[in-house]
Amino acid sequence: MRILGIDPGYQRIGYAVLEAYRDRKPVLAESGVFETSADDPFPVRLVQMRDALREVIERLDPTELSLEELYWSKNVKTAIAVAQARGVLMLTASEQGLEVAEYSPTTLKLGLTGSGNADKGQVKYMVEQMLKLPQAKRLDDEYDAIALALLHAIQKGLML
């Protein structure tokens, strides 16, 4: 199974495609970030997100999407913008035939580290251990997307 993990945002969107099967260790097919410019109007940025996600789905052919749920932020304007971005990402994935699963940040941390209070460093460490990733410069958004794909593989019983 190919799982697409997405860490939603509206400036940077982390993505990762993980190949996970019951009979072998998971392999990261690709990961990275989509970026939109603050200079562009927000509707244009939403179109850019949709187009970037479509391209990844068409090229890497995942079957399921693992997406982080929105957690309430003190900044309402930011929370609304992220919610709108999540809607575009979920719609795009659904239109492309992907099954969509959503996980809270606490579920993600608990599923990968054993603690719902883990920090980003602990999640990053577990991602690197589970996949034996080569050292490379990766943004937190990319690590979060990889972690979401791994969590979905765990939830599906695909991790050795």
Backbone bond lengths (Angstrom), bond angles and torsions (degrees), N, CA, C in turn:
res aa  C-N    CA-C-N  psi(-1)  N-CA   C-N-CA  omega(-1)  CA-C   N-CA-C  phi
1 M - - - 1.449 - - 1.526 108.53 -
2 R 1.292 115.63 139.51 1.468 121.17 174.20 1.527 108.19 -104.40
3 I 1.319 115.34 122.44 1.459 122.16 -177.05 1.523 108.62 -112.86
4 L 1.318 115.20 129.47 1.457 121.82 176.11 1.518 108.32 -99.72
5 G 1.325 116.75 117.53 1.457 121.92 174.73 1.515 108.90 -98.21
6 I 1.323 116.34 135.89 1.467 121.18 179.38 1.520 109.72 -130.06
7 D 1.335 115.64 127.69 1.464 121.89 170.01 1.524 105.77 -100.73
8 P 1.338 117.27 102.98 1.459 119.82 -171.52 1.524 113.49 -73.12
9 G 1.287 114.12 149.64 1.458 123.45 175.73 1.509 106.64 -167.14
10 Y 1.320 116.73 -167.94 1.461 117.47 174.94 1.522 111.77 -129.95
11 Q 1.334 117.19 -13.04 1.460 119.26 171.69 1.523 109.44 -99.28
12 R 1.341 115.51 -47.33 1.470 121.07 176.36 1.510 108.76 -127.76
13 I 1.316 115.17 131.88 1.463 121.58 178.03 1.519 106.73 -121.23
14 G 1.324 116.86 115.17 1.454 120.26 177.06 1.514 110.22 -79.20
15 Y 1.342 115.90 142.03 1.466 119.47 176.17 1.521 109.45 -139.68
16 A 1.315 115.58 153.39 1.465 121.77 176.99 1.519 108.43 -154.89
17 V 1.320 116.42 138.42 1.457 121.29 174.08 1.523 107.28 -114.74
18 L 1.332 114.71 121.98 1.455 123.09 -176.33 1.522 109.34 -114.93
19 E 1.318 116.44 132.36 1.466 121.45 172.32 1.522 106.60 -94.15
20 A 1.326 116.70 118.98 1.463 121.00 -177.43 1.524 109.89 -134.06
21 Y 1.322 115.52 127.31 1.461 122.65 180.00 1.524 108.24 -138.03
22 R 1.300 117.52 151.96 1.465 121.84 -176.04 1.528 113.30 -62.40
23 D 1.311 117.78 -28.54 1.465 120.83 -171.64 1.527 114.93 -95.98
24 R 1.337 118.79 6.10 1.470 120.01 178.67 1.523 111.36 -158.73
25 K 1.313 114.81 165.69 1.464 120.55 -179.81 1.525 110.07 -66.37
26 P 1.317 116.86 146.48 1.463 119.54 178.49 1.533 111.30 -67.32
27 V 1.325 114.92 153.21 1.459 121.55 179.63 1.525 108.23 -129.97
28 L 1.310 115.98 133.97 1.453 120.90 176.42 1.521 108.12 -80.66
29 A 1.339 116.48 115.34 1.469 121.02 178.92 1.528 110.66 -76.67
30 E 1.329 115.96 -40.94 1.470 120.14 -179.32 1.514 108.85 -169.69
31 S 1.315 115.84 149.94 1.462 120.88 172.35 1.517 108.81 -150.02
32 G 1.317 114.58 161.02 1.456 119.68 179.81 1.514 110.32 173.28
33 V 1.324 115.53 -160.10 1.460 121.61 177.15 1.522 109.53 -136.47
34 F 1.330 115.13 147.45 1.463 122.14 167.10 1.516 104.43 -99.11
35 E 1.314 117.23 140.07 1.458 119.90 176.28 1.511 110.20 -125.39
36 T 1.315 115.25 142.71 1.455 121.35 173.69 1.520 107.76 -118.86
37 S 1.301 116.09 156.16 1.459 121.04 -176.93 1.520 111.54 -95.20
38 A 1.318 115.72 134.75 1.458 121.30 176.19 1.525 110.96 -64.71
39 D 1.323 117.32 -16.02 1.460 121.15 178.25 1.526 112.25 -74.99
40 D 1.344 116.84 -20.17 1.458 120.65 -179.32 1.521 110.39 -86.33
41 P 1.329 117.75 147.70 1.469 119.97 174.21 1.527 109.64 -60.67
42 F 1.329 115.98 149.00 1.460 120.00 -175.43 1.524 113.19 -56.76
43 P 1.336 120.59 -43.02 1.467 119.16 177.97 1.532 113.00 -59.07
44 V 1.314 117.24 -35.00 1.472 121.22 177.33 1.528 109.61 -66.50
45 R 1.319 116.67 -38.59 1.462 120.60 178.40 1.524 111.19 -64.44
46 L 1.331 116.98 -37.22 1.465 120.61 177.35 1.533 110.51 -64.33
47 V 1.310 117.08 -40.11 1.471 121.04 177.08 1.528 109.93 -64.26
48 Q 1.326 117.54 -40.90 1.466 121.26 178.38 1.530 110.99 -61.23
49 M 1.339 116.45 -41.32 1.468 120.82 177.13 1.521 110.69 -61.59
50 R 1.322 115.59 -47.33 1.460 120.31 -179.73 1.528 110.55 -58.80
51 D 1.313 116.40 -46.63 1.463 120.35 -177.43 1.526 111.54 -65.16
52 A 1.323 116.91 -41.33 1.471 120.54 179.57 1.526 110.60 -65.19
53 L 1.321 116.73 -41.90 1.465 120.20 179.29 1.525 110.81 -66.34
54 R 1.310 117.32 -43.28 1.473 120.22 177.15 1.527 111.14 -56.85
55 E 1.321 115.87 -43.85 1.463 119.99 -178.64 1.528 110.64 -60.96
56 V 1.320 117.77 -44.60 1.465 121.35 179.45 1.531 110.33 -64.54
57 I 1.313 116.77 -43.54 1.472 120.18 -179.22 1.529 110.19 -63.72
58 E 1.317 117.38 -44.75 1.460 120.38 -179.52 1.528 111.79 -65.87
59 R 1.317 117.13 -36.53 1.468 121.48 -176.77 1.520 112.92 -79.38
60 L 1.347 117.83 -38.76 1.458 120.92 -173.00 1.530 113.89 -106.19
61 D 1.309 117.94 -10.74 1.453 124.02 171.30 1.538 115.59 55.22
62 P 1.346 118.04 50.85 1.472 118.57 174.24 1.524 109.89 -72.54
63 T 1.334 115.80 160.96 1.467 120.12 178.97 1.523 112.43 -110.25
64 E 1.340 116.74 -19.21 1.459 119.98 -178.12 1.517 109.97 -137.67
65 L 1.326 115.01 151.04 1.457 122.48 178.57 1.515 109.25 -115.37
66 S 1.313 116.53 131.36 1.455 123.68 173.74 1.529 106.76 -112.59
67 L 1.322 116.31 116.66 1.458 122.53 -170.69 1.519 110.20 -125.53
68 E 1.312 116.20 139.77 1.461 119.52 177.76 1.522 110.23 -77.30
69 E 1.333 115.44 133.08 1.460 120.72 174.58 1.520 109.31 -67.61
70 L 1.297 115.08 154.76 1.458 120.76 176.73 1.520 108.89 -77.42
71 Y 1.308 116.35 129.18 1.456 119.04 172.56 1.520 107.06 -104.15
72 W 1.318 115.00 145.08 1.455 119.60 -174.28 1.507 110.89 -64.06
73 S 1.297 115.22 134.44 1.453 122.94 -179.59 1.528 108.79 -111.99
74 K 1.296 115.81 155.22 1.465 119.19 175.46 1.522 110.43 -70.41
75 N 1.326 116.96 -24.09 1.448 121.51 179.56 1.531 108.48 -92.50
76 V 1.306 116.71 99.88 1.465 122.46 -175.43 1.527 110.70 -62.25
77 K 1.317 117.85 -40.49 1.462 121.35 -179.07 1.527 110.54 -60.06
78 T 1.323 117.09 -43.80 1.461 121.32 178.25 1.523 110.79 -65.92
79 A 1.322 116.97 -44.00 1.469 120.70 -179.52 1.526 110.87 -60.67
80 I 1.319 117.10 -40.84 1.465 119.87 179.62 1.522 110.44 -66.58
81 A 1.314 117.88 -41.73 1.467 120.98 179.50 1.527 110.77 -63.88
82 V 1.327 117.51 -41.84 1.470 120.48 178.29 1.529 109.97 -66.16
83 A 1.320 117.19 -38.67 1.467 120.81 177.90 1.526 110.62 -62.21
84 Q 1.323 116.96 -40.98 1.463 119.99 177.53 1.527 110.70 -65.03
85 A 1.319 117.33 -41.72 1.468 121.06 177.70 1.529 110.40 -62.37
86 R 1.328 117.23 -43.85 1.473 120.93 177.70 1.520 110.99 -58.25
87 G 1.333 116.22 -41.02 1.459 120.27 179.24 1.524 111.57 -61.13
88 V 1.306 116.90 -44.25 1.474 120.95 177.92 1.522 110.35 -63.73
89 L 1.319 117.51 -42.43 1.462 120.93 -179.23 1.527 111.53 -65.89
90 M 1.332 116.85 -43.07 1.475 120.26 178.75 1.521 111.00 -66.41
91 L 1.311 116.87 -41.80 1.463 120.33 179.07 1.524 110.65 -62.90
92 T 1.313 117.00 -45.64 1.460 121.18 -179.94 1.519 110.86 -60.55
93 A 1.327 117.17 -46.73 1.464 120.84 179.21 1.532 110.75 -62.18
94 S 1.316 116.90 -43.03 1.463 120.78 -179.95 1.523 111.04 -64.42
95 E 1.324 116.68 -41.86 1.464 120.39 177.60 1.528 111.75 -61.85
96 Q 1.327 116.64 -29.65 1.461 121.52 179.93 1.530 111.81 -87.59
97 G 1.339 116.73 4.02 1.457 121.39 174.50 1.515 115.70 89.15
98 L 1.335 118.39 11.26 1.458 120.51 179.71 1.528 110.69 -82.86
99 E 1.324 115.09 141.44 1.459 121.35 169.93 1.524 106.55 -77.40
100 V 1.331 117.64 136.42 1.462 121.96 -175.57 1.528 110.76 -109.65
101 A 1.332 116.29 128.60 1.466 122.74 174.17 1.524 107.52 -122.13
102 E 1.324 115.79 140.33 1.458 121.19 -179.86 1.519 110.03 -118.85
103 Y 1.332 115.55 140.33 1.464 121.44 -179.70 1.523 109.70 -132.97
104 S 1.323 114.82 138.99 1.466 119.80 177.12 1.531 109.10 -75.33
105 P 1.332 116.91 157.22 1.462 119.53 176.30 1.541 112.26 -57.32
106 T 1.330 117.20 -36.70 1.466 120.15 179.20 1.527 111.23 -66.71
107 T 1.322 117.06 -41.79 1.464 120.79 177.24 1.518 110.80 -62.57
108 L 1.317 116.28 -40.35 1.465 121.17 178.15 1.530 110.59 -60.66
109 K 1.310 116.62 -50.45 1.467 120.94 -178.80 1.530 111.00 -62.54
110 L 1.315 116.47 -44.67 1.459 121.49 -179.85 1.527 111.07 -63.45
111 G 1.324 116.56 -43.35 1.460 120.94 -177.57 1.515 114.43 -66.69
112 L 1.330 116.62 -31.07 1.471 119.37 -177.94 1.515 113.61 -96.51
113 T 1.332 117.25 -33.02 1.471 119.11 -173.82 1.523 113.48 -113.21
114 G 1.341 117.03 -16.70 1.458 120.15 -175.49 1.513 112.69 90.14
115 S 1.355 116.98 -1.79 1.464 120.86 178.73 1.523 109.56 -134.01
116 G 1.316 115.99 126.92 1.459 120.71 176.86 1.510 113.22 -71.45
117 N 1.337 116.43 -8.74 1.469 121.40 179.35 1.519 112.45 -105.11
118 A 1.321 118.26 12.93 1.468 121.44 -178.85 1.527 110.19 -60.61
119 D 1.327 115.05 150.03 1.462 118.76 176.71 1.528 109.79 -93.99
120 K 1.322 116.00 173.52 1.465 120.76 -177.26 1.530 112.04 -59.10
121 G 1.318 116.88 -34.68 1.457 120.84 179.11 1.520 112.38 -63.44
122 Q 1.324 116.79 -39.41 1.466 120.71 178.68 1.526 111.19 -68.79
123 V 1.334 117.10 -39.51 1.466 120.66 177.33 1.531 109.44 -64.72
124 K 1.315 116.83 -44.94 1.467 121.61 178.40 1.526 110.51 -58.18
125 Y 1.312 117.09 -45.23 1.463 121.54 179.34 1.533 111.06 -59.00
126 M 1.330 116.83 -45.79 1.468 120.00 -179.14 1.523 111.67 -66.00
127 V 1.317 117.89 -38.45 1.466 121.15 176.21 1.528 109.31 -58.78
128 E 1.322 116.21 -47.01 1.471 120.18 -178.95 1.527 111.47 -64.55
129 Q 1.314 117.71 -35.36 1.463 120.83 179.18 1.529 112.02 -72.77
130 M 1.325 116.58 -42.11 1.466 120.34 -177.60 1.519 112.50 -67.37
131 L 1.322 116.76 -32.65 1.461 119.93 -176.62 1.521 113.69 -108.96
132 K 1.319 117.10 -7.36 1.467 120.61 -176.61 1.529 109.62 51.60
133 L 1.327 115.42 51.81 1.460 121.43 -178.30 1.523 111.23 -68.80
134 P 1.309 117.12 139.64 1.459 119.24 172.86 1.527 109.00 -68.20
135 Q 1.300 115.29 152.91 1.461 118.93 178.74 1.522 108.81 -63.13
136 A 1.301 115.65 128.62 1.461 122.10 177.65 1.517 107.52 -158.10
137 K 1.300 115.58 154.76 1.463 119.66 177.31 1.526 108.10 -77.91
138 R 1.318 115.90 118.15 1.462 122.25 178.93 1.523 108.70 -132.09
139 L 1.312 115.31 140.91 1.460 120.63 175.92 1.522 109.72 -78.77
140 D 1.336 116.45 158.47 1.470 121.06 177.92 1.524 111.59 -55.56
141 D 1.338 117.09 -36.41 1.465 121.06 -179.28 1.537 110.62 -60.98
142 E 1.314 116.05 -38.71 1.466 120.96 179.19 1.524 110.46 -69.41
143 Y 1.328 117.11 -44.60 1.470 120.18 177.22 1.529 110.71 -60.33
144 D 1.334 116.91 -41.19 1.467 119.72 179.78 1.528 110.79 -63.43
145 A 1.327 117.43 -39.09 1.466 120.73 178.38 1.527 111.05 -65.25
146 I 1.327 117.00 -41.49 1.472 120.62 177.26 1.528 109.23 -63.04
147 A 1.330 116.36 -43.40 1.465 121.08 179.62 1.532 110.88 -61.22
148 L 1.317 117.82 -40.15 1.465 120.99 178.94 1.526 111.33 -65.13
149 A 1.326 117.03 -39.51 1.472 120.03 177.17 1.532 109.81 -65.51
150 L 1.324 117.00 -42.60 1.469 120.58 177.90 1.530 111.30 -62.09
151 L 1.329 116.69 -44.55 1.463 119.87 179.66 1.526 110.41 -59.58
152 H 1.313 117.04 -41.96 1.469 119.71 -179.86 1.531 110.27 -64.34
153 A 1.323 116.42 -39.54 1.472 119.70 176.88 1.527 110.73 -61.99
154 I 1.328 116.54 -40.26 1.468 121.25 177.24 1.524 109.81 -63.56
155 Q 1.320 116.90 -46.68 1.466 121.46 -178.89 1.537 111.50 -62.29
156 K 1.328 117.22 -30.43 1.459 122.45 179.85 1.540 112.00 -86.13
157 G 1.331 116.59 -2.01 1.463 120.54 -179.82 1.521 113.62 73.41
158 L 1.345 115.95 30.71 1.462 120.87 -176.24 1.522 114.01 -102.73
159 M 1.310 117.54 4.95 1.473 120.56 -179.40 1.517 109.58 -98.58
160 L 1.335 115.26 134.52 1.466 120.92 176.29 1.510 111.37 -70.74
